[in-house]
Amino acid sequence: MNWVDWIWSFAILAGVISGLRGGALSELLRILGWAVITGVTLRFAPKIQWQMMVTLAAGLLAVAWIIRKLVCLITGKPGLLSRFIGSFLGAARMAALMILLTLGVARLQSQMWYRPVCEESRCGATVMLWFSNTPATNQIQQTI
């Protein structure tokens, strides 16, 4: 295991802990928020500068956080089953985020040392194998 695999492990663990604390509804709202943020930024990324894209993503993240907090205030504390399901959803959310980051790092610095490091790690090599030359990956890599 190299440092990329350790980052993956800590990210998945953080997702599990987040899901245990917030429950299934909170994780579903997080996933929905990240999906909207990713969709909007990928849609408008070719048309705007990167500073505006980061500002747009941060604004959407803040709105998603406010909505999630309001819904959690209304629904109350999650039960045991909700926390259990939330842990799986949290792990899935962080795995998706790490896939995007791995693809982005491999594309962003492909002429430098990041791509070989991603390919030498177990997680990075799997991501590169599964997602190489797919339409979604090509769009993400063109955006980055």
C-alpha positions as CSV (number, residue, x, y, z in Angstrom):
1,M,0.0,0.0,0.0
2,N,1.3,3.4,-0.9
3,W,0.1,6.8,0.3
4,V,-2.7,7.0,-2.2
5,D,-4.2,3.8,-0.7
6,W,-3.9,5.3,2.8
7,I,-5.8,8.4,1.7
8,W,-8.5,6.2,0.2
9,S,-8.7,4.2,3.4
10,F,-9.0,7.3,5.6
11,A,-11.6,8.9,3.2
12,I,-13.8,5.8,3.3
13,L,-13.5,5.6,7.1
14,A,-14.5,9.3,7.3
15,G,-17.5,8.5,5.1
16,V,-18.5,5.6,7.4
17,I,-18.2,7.8,10.5
18,S,-20.1,10.6,8.9
19,G,-22.9,8.2,7.9
20,L,-23.1,6.8,11.4
21,R,-23.4,10.2,12.9
22,G,-25.9,11.7,10.4
23,G,-28.0,8.7,9.3
24,A,-29.4,7.7,6.0
25,L,-31.4,10.8,5.3
26,S,-28.4,13.1,5.9
27,E,-26.2,11.0,3.6
28,L,-28.8,10.9,0.9
29,L,-29.0,14.7,1.0
30,R,-25.2,14.9,0.9
31,I,-25.1,12.6,-2.1
32,L,-27.8,14.6,-3.8
33,G,-26.0,17.9,-3.1
34,W,-22.7,16.6,-4.4
35,A,-24.5,15.2,-7.5
36,V,-26.0,18.7,-8.2
37,I,-22.7,20.4,-7.6
38,T,-20.8,18.0,-9.9
39,G,-23.5,18.3,-12.6
40,V,-23.6,22.1,-12.5
41,T,-19.9,22.6,-12.5
42,L,-19.3,20.1,-15.3
43,R,-22.1,21.7,-17.3
44,F,-20.7,25.2,-17.0
45,A,-17.0,24.5,-16.7
46,P,-16.1,24.9,-20.4
47,K,-17.9,28.3,-20.4
48,I,-16.5,29.9,-17.2
49,Q,-13.1,30.4,-15.6
50,W,-11.9,28.1,-12.9
51,Q,-12.3,30.8,-10.2
52,M,-16.0,31.2,-11.0
53,M,-16.4,27.4,-11.1
54,V,-14.9,27.1,-7.6
55,T,-17.1,30.0,-6.4
56,L,-20.2,28.3,-7.9
57,A,-19.3,25.0,-6.4
58,A,-18.7,26.6,-2.9
59,G,-22.1,28.4,-3.1
60,L,-23.9,25.2,-4.1
61,L,-22.2,23.4,-1.3
62,A,-23.3,26.0,1.2
63,V,-26.9,25.9,0.0
64,A,-26.8,22.0,0.2
65,W,-25.4,22.2,3.8
66,I,-28.2,24.6,4.9
67,I,-30.9,22.4,3.4
68,R,-29.4,19.3,5.0
69,K,-29.2,21.0,8.4
70,L,-32.8,22.2,8.2
71,V,-34.1,18.8,7.2
72,C,-32.1,17.2,10.1
73,L,-33.6,19.7,12.5
74,I,-37.1,18.8,11.4
75,T,-36.6,15.0,11.4
76,G,-34.6,14.7,14.6
77,K,-31.9,12.2,15.5
78,P,-31.6,9.1,13.3
79,G,-32.3,5.6,14.6
80,L,-30.0,2.6,14.6
81,L,-31.1,1.3,11.2
82,S,-30.8,4.8,9.7
83,R,-27.3,5.1,11.1
84,F,-26.3,1.6,9.7
85,I,-27.6,2.5,6.2
86,G,-26.0,5.9,6.5
87,S,-22.6,4.3,7.1
88,F,-22.8,2.4,3.8
89,L,-24.1,5.5,2.0
90,G,-21.2,7.6,3.5
91,A,-18.7,5.1,2.3
92,A,-20.2,5.1,-1.2
93,R,-20.2,8.9,-1.3
94,M,-16.5,9.1,-0.3
95,A,-15.6,6.3,-2.8
96,A,-17.3,8.3,-5.6
97,L,-15.4,11.5,-4.5
98,M,-12.1,9.6,-4.3
99,I,-12.7,8.2,-7.8
100,L,-13.2,11.7,-9.2
101,L,-10.1,13.0,-7.4
102,T,-8.0,10.1,-8.6
103,L,-9.1,10.7,-12.2
104,G,-8.5,14.4,-11.8
105,V,-5.0,14.0,-10.3
106,A,-4.0,11.5,-12.9
107,R,-5.2,13.8,-15.7
108,L,-4.0,17.1,-14.2
109,Q,-0.4,16.0,-13.7
110,S,-0.1,13.1,-16.2
111,Q,3.3,14.3,-17.4
112,M,4.6,14.4,-13.8
113,W,4.8,11.8,-11.1
114,Y,1.1,11.7,-10.0
115,R,-0.1,9.3,-12.7
116,P,2.5,6.6,-11.9
117,V,1.7,7.0,-8.2
118,C,-2.0,6.5,-8.9
119,E,-1.3,3.6,-11.1
120,E,1.0,1.9,-8.6
121,S,-1.6,2.1,-5.8
122,R,-4.2,-0.6,-5.6
123,C,-7.1,1.8,-5.5
124,G,-5.7,4.1,-8.2
125,A,-4.9,1.3,-10.5
126,T,-8.4,-0.1,-10.2
127,V,-9.9,3.4,-10.9
128,M,-7.6,3.9,-13.9
129,L,-8.5,0.4,-15.3
130,W,-12.3,0.7,-14.7
131,F,-12.7,4.3,-15.9
132,S,-10.1,4.8,-18.7
133,N,-11.5,6.1,-22.0
134,T,-15.2,6.2,-21.0
135,P,-17.3,9.2,-22.1
136,A,-17.8,10.4,-18.5
137,T,-14.1,10.1,-17.7
138,N,-13.1,11.9,-20.9
139,Q,-15.5,14.8,-20.0
140,I,-14.1,15.0,-16.4
141,Q,-10.6,15.0,-17.7
142,Q,-11.3,17.6,-20.3
143,T,-12.9,19.8,-17.7
144,I,-9.9,19.5,-15.3
